[in-house]
Amino acid sequence: MSNRITVLPAAGRVVPDPEAGDLLPPEGREVPDSAWWRRRLVDGDISLKTATAKPKGAK
C-alpha cells in the first residue's frame, strides 16, 4: 500500500491533478504522496489537510 495525503489548493491557485486528469477541487482530495505533490507543496500551490483528532471519549 502506498502512502496517501490529503491536499487542498492554496487560495487563488488552480492545481492540476495528473492522476485524476482534472483540477484539484477546492475541498481537496486524497492523492499519492509523491514527489510531484511534494513539489506543489514547496511551491505554495497546495497545503496539507491535517486530520483533527477527536477528544478521547467524544462521540
GIRAWO-V721365 format. One record per residue. N is the residue number from 1. RES is the residue in one small letter. PSI is psi as a letter, one per 40 degrees, with the letter a starting at -180 (NA if undefined). Layout:
BEGIN
N:RES:PSI
N:RES:PSI
END
This chain:
BEGIN
1:m:h
2:s:i
3:n:i
4:r:i
5:i:i
6:t:h
7:v:i
8:l:i
9:p:i
10:a:i
11:a:h
12:g:e
13:r:i
14:v:h
15:v:h
16:p:i
17:d:h
18:p:d
19:e:d
20:a:d
21:g:f
22:d:a
23:l:i
24:l:h
25:p:i
26:p:d
27:e:e
28:g:i
29:r:i
30:e:h
31:v:i
32:p:i
33:d:g
34:s:i
35:a:d
36:w:d
37:w:d
38:r:d
39:r:d
40:r:d
41:l:d
42:v:d
43:d:e
44:g:e
45:d:d
46:i:i
47:s:i
48:l:h
49:k:h
50:t:i
51:a:h
52:t:h
53:a:h
54:k:i
55:p:i
56:k:h
57:g:e
58:a:i
59:k:NA
END
